[in-house]
Structure formats: structure tokens, C-alpha cells
Amino acid sequence: MAVEEEGLRVFQSVRIKIGEAKNLPTYPGPNKMRDCYCTVNLDQEEVFRTKIVEKSLCPFYGEDFYCEIPRTFRHLSFYIFDRDVFRRDSIIGKVAIQKEDLQKYHNRDTWFQLQHVDADSEVQGKVHLELRLSEVITDTGVVCHKLATRVLECQGLPIVNGQCDPYATVTLAGPSRSEAKKTKVKKKTNNPHFDEVFYFEVTRPSSYNKKSHFDIEDVDEVDKMEIRVDLWNASNLKFGDEFLGELRLPLKFLRQSSSYEAWYFLQPRDNGNKSLKPDDLGSLRLNVVYTEDHVFSSDYYSPLRDVLLKSADVEPVSASAAHILGEVCREKQEAAIPLVRLFLHYGRIVPFISAIANAEVKRTQDPNTIFRGNSLTSKCIDETMKLAGMHYLQVTLKPIIDEICQVHKPCEIDPVKLKDGENLENNRENLRQYVDRIFTVITKSGVSCPTVMCDIFFSLRESAAKRFQGDPDVRYTAVSSFIFLRFFAPAILSPNLFQLTPHHPDPQTSRTLTLISKTIQTLGSLSKSKSANFKESYMATFYDYFNEQKYADAVKNFLDLISSSGRRDHKSIEQPILLKEGTLKLTVKKVDGNSSCRFMIKRAQGRKRFGMKNFKKRWFRLTNHEFTYQKSKGDHPLCSIPIENILAVERLEEESFKMKNMFQVIQPERRVLYIQANNCVEAKDWIDILTKVSQCNKKRLTVYHPSAYLNGHWLCCKATADNTPGCTPCTGGLPANIQLDIDGDRETERIYSLFNLYMPKLEKMQEACGSKSVYDGPEEEEYSTFIIDDPKETYKTLKLIIEGVATLEQEHAQYKRDKFKKTKYGSQEHPIGDKSFQTYIRQQSEISAHSI
């Protein structure tokens, strides 16, 4: 989901690797160990939580998290919690990285010291204030000065313990005085509208003097005064109200202007307490990749996009724009991700991969090393399998992976690592059964392999067989090097990275999966001497179980099926594919107020309006056939909605139920499911995937109501008839296929950014082309890293790329200049206190001065 700006969409995403924590403080008890987990937060909103690592002061998490960020944020924070069975989990410490500092740590493993957490420092949100300093002449003819402070509203306050009932205190403080006033409490909202005005007498009455508004004594006192606004959450807990943030403004800035109105970011309270040394709390290893894409409308990208999409047709393919991107990028993976997504979006992925794979095969001298390097071809096929094959993995591997994670059968076959009481032969048998079952489900899953993967495998098979005609097995190894070595084996080894499990498995399960993955990888390799593949003697002994011809035959039959050009499409007999599942809060309503069907959630007795008590936690499951929910995971469904009955999926405005992260699933006969997700990222994920899977429904709505129908009218448009057509256009979508998750313009923008980043290498490559054309002797060392088969064609393509990048660079620069002119510091979009915006202002001022 993009943040819309004038003529531009801004996409934010973050990919995080949570490694491990070290040297956490000991628990104050006899055990001294802790049961810790780590959360990822956008400001104060939790969006991800790791598993709990028990009884450790150096917990290893090894978890990856990726999300699209659907809103603005100031800090990316990580909290280490200690689980407490009897009380609320306690926070050990946190790491908070300001948004503008994320690039400092881009894609680098970094150890961060944990910092102390207290209520005074946990702040988010902004406040809108108007201050007016005025003279008042009393009946006796003397003058005093009064300050009017208007607290208009706040936005984005934190939700504390599931609720937010905010109020503000306004204090005029000076060296010898302090006067405080308080707003009314606003219930159940973190975006309160106060619009209350408070008056303070700033100076004592004195004789009126036209030359000066203050006498000398008063001026000194005013300069030392400040207005302080504190935000609080009204709480019924015995510990008192919770501090939400504060703002301090010196009155002397009003000397130049008697009236001032602006938005401000709330700040932490500086209470002067001395915190412990950071070393006392330990440290956390993180790898953070934050990406921000500024995407123009599609026509801006036409020149660059056109030259990229022609890559498959360029002869030789090494002279194509896509191949050149792979040559100049520091890592092939950088180039592969946006290229694959772009070519998938435009239906050109198979011819492109076929072209670069064929060129790589021609350069390969030994059939045993075919596709074994980290080339652009290998990385592109890896990325295609991840995108197109995720559901295939879910259907094939998830059931047995879940069983392995839950049952915890002992499978250790290394005699040195056996635990007390374990039997080596029993463990071997447990492991053999798991390997046999996984091998069987893989080799019988050929009909479920996605068509795009099969088309690519067919191309690989043909290229390899043509290049190495004397090797009858190369047509198999060319395919198995991807489907087994780079797809199934990694998914078994790290199921959390392929969405097969929510978290990294525990050490025992991880060891079992490692042994299975090694064996499956070797079975799929079809190498002549398989026992030699194992460095460990116990693995070679175990593999003797599988030294039968039936296993090799099964692999070859499977590879034949998935790389056959005449493969039949089996979508019609495909079993339901699980797309997403999880716990959400739900209430069901018909817009006329009556229960929608027998699965209506019971409303609170005697209530006409919905409240928190009407929302019940339910387990939701979405497949490509239906959307269901049940009381708990594994229970019989309470309700099943066929995908064709989903007419729209849209956000629900917070005012409906005073609840955040709400969305609605609209069905026939005005039935609506109102659902609350746990955070903004989860809400976006559910809305996106429900919209995508139902996008081709014939009866999809074109308009909807963004708020609920309550108390006899729609809250959004105030219409009283419950059957009034929607007042807002429905969100547009894309066809429900593999192109769903891909924005072609965004991927082209990413490719432009890479070309722009590596512009010196593009220019060096141009020099290399000129050098090769003129001088056909030994290559200069600085040019030897580039693959240039045809210098003239490559030079032509480079010229088009550099021209396209330069044009886009000019558009971005012009957009920044225009934005700089229009932006006001202190506006709602850029409140005072925004460090990143202050940096931006400084940079733009320097650019403007330089251009002048």
C-alpha cells in the first residue's frame, strides 16, 4: 500500500533479520535464566513477535521478517521481553532506530546495545496548538498580557494496555510560578479532538506604555517562561494515569509574532533520572534493510521499461539491459529481484530466463558444474520459484513439516550427539520414515508444480541436452539443481523463510530438518557416488537405506513430468491452497441491524450499539476456494464464505467502533463482517490477499461505505436508508494470478535506482566496449569483470540505459524542488520536531544555493 503524494506514490518496506541477543541480565532468582522473545515495533505498534527462547541469557532467534509499511513512522524499535507466567511480561530493554538513521545500518549485521525502557520515554504522536499573546487594558487603564492556548487535536497517540482515553494538561511555568489547566477526557480514541482554549495571565498589570509591551522586569520574566502541554491516558489502574508525551515551548518566540499555530511532535519527558549503563542490559544483533520507493505514473518509465522488456530478444543476450544490470550490480541478487518481478508482471519471464540460461550453458565446460554458481540465471530462477512456487510448497511440504515440529520425535543419528536414553536404531528409523514420506510427497507432486516453473525447467532441460549430447543425465541434473538443491532442500532446512512455519524451529527440530534436507538433496542430485557426498560417516551409513534403483527412478519420473512441454494443466483437480490464517477479532452484522445468519456473534445484552464486547477472537483461514473462521484453530468452521461471495474488502474508518486496524468483508444481501487485525501491517496483508483472491468475481461492488451503519444512519455519508449505495469508490485491484503482488512501475523504479547507484560501472562498461571495438588484444584488468560478447550492441544498449536514467533523475530532482517550495514546516504533514524533515530542508537549501 502506497502513501499518495502529488503525482507520486511512496512505498516503504523493511526486511529484518533478528539474529541473537547476548549477555542479558540474570533473573533475580535461584534459576537466573530467562524465557525471552523479541518484538518489532513501528513506533509503539507491535507488528511482529519472535518465538520464545527458554532458559537462556544469550537467546538465538534466527528469524526473518518482511513487511510493507502502510503508514508514516518515526522509529523502528525492537523490544526484548521476559515472559512471566503469573504477571505481565516484563521489558528487559529496547533498540530504537530513527527512520532517518536506517540507511546507516543498511544490510549490515550490527550489534546494538539494549537501552532502558521507562514510561517517560515511550512516546509517539503529534499535537496541534494555537498560541496567542495579547494585551488587555483593564477598567483602571492599566495593561496586562494574557496568553491564550488552544489545544485543537492530537493524532497517533499510543494505545496503552488496549485502550486510549487521552486528556491534556496545559501549564504556564516560570522561575517563580506554575499554573496548570486540564482538558476533558476523550474516550476510546488515539486521535482526540479537544478544541479547548485556556487563558493565562503572563505579566502583572503596569502603566500602559506605547513604546514597549513589557517593562524591563516583565521582559526578563517572559523570556524565562514556557508553556508545557502534557498528554495523559486516563487510567483506572492504581498506578495512576499513563504519560503519553509532552511539548515545551518558550514564550520568547512569541515576541516576534503575537499569534502562532502549528503541529508538533510529542517528545519524551526529561525527568533527570540517571539510567544504568547500556552494557548492563546486553545487546541484540540485527540486519535491517529499509527501502523507500518514490514511483511516478507509468508513462515516466516507458523508455527504460521498453529497453528492459526487449532483453529476451536481444542477440546476444549479454548486450541486453537486463543482463547489463546483473553485470554492474555488486550482488546478482540485487538485480534478480526486481527483474524477475518485472518480467513476471509483463509475462516475459520464461523467454528471458531461457535466453540467459542458454547463454550460460554455452559458456559451461563441465556438465557436472551446470548452474552451480551464483550467476544471474541461478538467482533469477531462485526468485521465480519463491514467487510462483510458494503455494506449491504449502501444499506439498507444510503438513509433514507441521507434524515434525509438533511431535518432536528423536532423529539424531550422530553417535556423539545422542542424548541419554536415546536409541540409535530407533532414531534412524524415525528419520528414515520422515525422509521416505517427504521424498514420496515431492516425487508425486509433479502435477501441482506451477506452469511457469515447468516451462522454465523445459527450457533448461533442452539447453543442457543440446550442449552436452554425450551425457544422458545432464537433462535431469540441470533441473534437479534447482528443484531439489535450491527449492525443496532449503525449504525443509529453513521452513520459516518459506512461510511453512511462523518461526525458526527449536534446536532439536532444526537438527532433524537438517538431516532430512541433506538426504533429500542427495537423493535429488542423481550423482554417481552418493556416499561420497557426505563428509560424515554416520550420514553415509544412513544413506544406505536409499541405495535402491526405485528412488532414482522416482526422481527421474518426477523431473520428466515437471520439465515436459506437453504437461497438462491440472488446476481443475487442484486441492484447496491455504493462502493465509491467523487470529482476528470479529463481529458480524447486516446493515439493517438484524443478525445476518445463524453464525451471528451474540451482541451484548440490552445494547443497541456495537462495543468492544461484541468483538470475539476467532481463527480465520483463507484458501483459494473459501474464507472461513472457527472458534479455535482446528475446530469445525462456524462460517464458510465461498470466494465468489466476497463482493468487496475495504478498510473501515476508526470512527465506526473507535477501534484501529479495522476492515470489512462485504457479502451478498448486505451482510458484512467487521474484522479487527492486531496491527496495521496485518490489516494490510489480509485486505490485500482477500482483495486479490476475489478480484475476478463477477458481482464485485464498485462503491462501498467506509463507515458502519449505526443508530439509523451511515456514519460516512449520513444517509438514513440502509440500502443506500456506497458513497466511496472501491479500491482497484489486479487479476487474480501470479502477477497479483507485483507493481510494474515500482519494479522499474527499483531498477532505475540500481542503474543510478552503479552509474560509474555503466560508464566503465561503455569504456570497455570502446576499448574492445578499437583494440582486439588482451583485456585491461579493470574491464575483465564484464561479459561483453558484442561491444557495438552492448554500447547501444548502454547509451539507451544512461539516457533513460538521466531523464528519470531529472524528474526526481524536479519533484524534490517542487515539494520543497510547497512544504511548510509545522504543518500536519511535517510537524515541528521532525529531525528527518529538518535534514531534508538543510539538504534542499544547499542544493538550491549550489544551483544559484
Steps between C-alpha positions, in 0.01 A plus 500: 500500500648831387484838669361734235672832435447745215565308178697235685456184709736427789554136598680403820620152589735346753676164512643406839719213617481463877814307589567457870528680831802477729578556866146576616480578875439198722158438649490597871431149623668164552464395135651824355389400145230679300237407240537780246341612176553802275237727343524733199312829537417790273517774761294339779299260279616138510505341153700181562600272787763225503465167671590471870848366568491335841762492774768711336680830551635484144188403299543420129196593290614470138174644367426703189218749468385697196213744473367783291457801728157655442547825695753760607720421799786657695674206669556133425529342844590158639403393851636203693236358736531249782194275513327484838236232550332675794536870415530721197816429298779737600714704259874444534606769254454641153677612183342804330626611158376830362365476146762740365778284649390170344729543198805502730438133576370398157548126441778470760508270801519743792513454876282751684521567873166457675370820658283540808127543452281717722156652456646850462694407186232295320347778294331534163247729334460869428298793635343801328530826698413866452662762727397865516664765720287813536474822700204559724421850633317485829223735615757699694708564187787269577633233263560133558595227252306181463584179317224301331599136442269302275543122498331394177574129451753217517578220258666161533516473879611160632245245616582397856384159623245476220336841554558873462294756694716810458492845655744790500636724773623848410747665737649850497828469690758757600776548757252594771163370384319201355137496392336188350167433328347184356283397204212256509575127459423362155393136516625216279702690242864562431412790266315728744339832401512735800461853359523658847649842581682587824592854610804591709603840638860539393603841641380697800304817428713810442459848358426495130810578292472530123874456446524164669250225565696398812695684756855371557412270785212348305713440189754304701229291660323429172824385340538238773142375478380201300172342412494123555239262358491148644288218357368229735298184476225496763535167676305317768811317612634566847829623353340815361469649153758411237722768346468515117732788411569867551581822321696795642494841326684810630286812490779718363435374146163679519678836528529513119145385437210534736321197344645163406332178380681175418521122538767358731636154561460394862830448680618274786502648848844587632469414868872515570523140620836332448462175307723200533785445258388345168738206558289393797217389268689309230482541123299390196629407152286630212515537124258763368423583136264796468382597152305806393382514138370826348296387199371726222214418264562226243582722201813636672655151489415409140849555344687301768230234530490443124874441474482258796207297364682451165786323679388148404509593129843667497781307327721425678309515829815633675434827315150533653404751771402229748829314461694827531324569831624164627853591390519834681326409828721405792289188563297315236212472748461880493426487128301174500223609739360798303575341160305183577205694640493732199517215247239299690268801498526537122500126423859496369675298769527169309661641183736718706622217724523267199726751324742560789501129595584398144788751495632366832480138383705589191772643729500191727779249428421223750146352524558425869521873578191607304303776680703452820632858525326814628439633152221733386322195356510309830384798704215578258374141507528496882290815522242368251459179701452699820225711343324240287565195718398617847155341485651187348725468805204554733305216341796264474705548817304691762294209647803281572718796611228593751497142629881495543487829693218383729588134571875544574602141422872443576689472170864557596722244323841637598617266781695787658186717535262235635318605819471275804231238451487531119544195277702543181301244298167649607620846399613373160160343444322824597719696260461243222120520526505879479736498200289233327178695550645832383668335201167340404292818524761688294531244222121463475437875490596555135144580389488786755823667386414851370491533123755783487753283687438207265551720195833621639610144586414388146725774360787403735467135407509572126800736522703259713420194287596687182828629648615168654362238263735230628366519860157332533448626859565871439135560407411384852779670696426835329149490652579325830765762581208741543195304610685293762816696589352851488130445573398197704821450701524865620128502583542190720813642662350844579121468480444842659669670201247338266192575714460133597539583871454833679834482682842342483469142638639404840853345503385135504251550216753706307750213527239251372417725204871542421546121477189464283607786273847349444351164407233644266760718331721197434209287379407772251852557373524166310878506543696182429667460840253625757678376810792726408264798532506464877795608710348326804526121515167470686322672207663264249384204710147639524486558125541127439126474569436688175752332268225339295416560136138584583607830655701605191210396274252701706722810476537464122125449451431810708757707308361376168151610600588850619723571198267367233373745238174310463415508869124515563356779717354336811350812658151354473588215740724707725431471870431821695814704563536665839581866436491647850379423851508662843306644793286812448214671684161480333143615514239427235221734404233556244481867419137524613610390848363144489715192538635390166471124545522223754868574567431854626725583795284569802462868576529633852161473671293815492742689274402664176849608406800285440776521758819317583300214656341420163836412347610140554836343416469240227744291293477597131611292200514613139545255212457553129150350544353655817540735795412336833525561871470277804512544875854360526757355261396150395131542599212450261434824305229726640463665162620434147487770233568385142751728327240587235281651777760758600377818331751743651771521766569850628633688800253615765540847644597514865197711595267203446601310813781720639740216407812503283605260221142411402385368164176366356415200282180578307277213382167467313178621669691780680672260740822642636779354711673768707847375588780647709862403437771514764699775325516710184732257316275200567191699392669592173602137435145369552342777289750445218468123478118497539472767231729312267338161537151648439597754234350308208159451660231606252284680758774703668379836628620826349408716803483439876446675835831563684313522835237283667120535504422577864210667682292532184751659262829448319773678697690591182233667281220540762249326269216347702393220262690180571496405130659827385775422244855554618638853510866417423657319201637153580874446493625393158679170463678268259402164349529208742812329369876495552522868402290596803773612736699693243494867409680537167574869546641442849735230369614727216568774756713254700695407187552871423632548856749215451619635166535844658693358796741312273533775236885503530502131402268567204741767379796266555316235296456754220877558505554123487276474191697777328829338592391161364370650176822689430758265651438128471795397715535391863238656728591766750459363852234757600277386210546126546210462746239584234351245258499683164438271203404774254654841584293699248160360608594532866605863448165581332308352793718682754431829322122442524527404869705806594261731311196344671660523844600864443142593403356336811766662717392841369135421580589399856709813549219721370248327727723564804536867407124540458431321826754716682324817379156379611591343833439688822688409816244472779225370273310182576719307254827641640459585869764696689744258658538281191878445477478333158313797355748746650778304329303508174452878530874548552588278202254675269627842611856392414385365161314824424799715601731285288276524192476879538 
